[in-house]
Amino acid sequence: MADVNLDLITFRSFMDIATIVGIIAGFGLLSTAIILGGNPGSFIHFPSMLITIGGAVSATFITFSLKDLLSIVKVIRHAFFEEKRAIDEVVETMVQFSLIARREGVLALEKE
């Protein structure tokens, strides 16, 4: 039976175009609404922005642990960059995971 070797797999990162398109579309739609609406001041209301952003940040702090909050940089990186793996590396990783699951049970995969 093959030995299980879970070395780090090298990744090729590149910009995820869907994230960029979404951000540009959001700003474009907001800009179009401001231009068509006439008065940009009607879209900017600081007390409303404080309630919305402050509420979202507070709810995030209530929901997640400090460890999860500090890992936000990794999450943001994953939002903008897609990591591609070679198919043979993916197959090898899946085979290794299946061996671990068969020997030690599915719960053993949590530490991987």
Beta strands, then each sheet from edge to edge (+ up, - down):
strand 1: 12-15
strand 2: 81-84
sheet 1: 1+ 2-
end
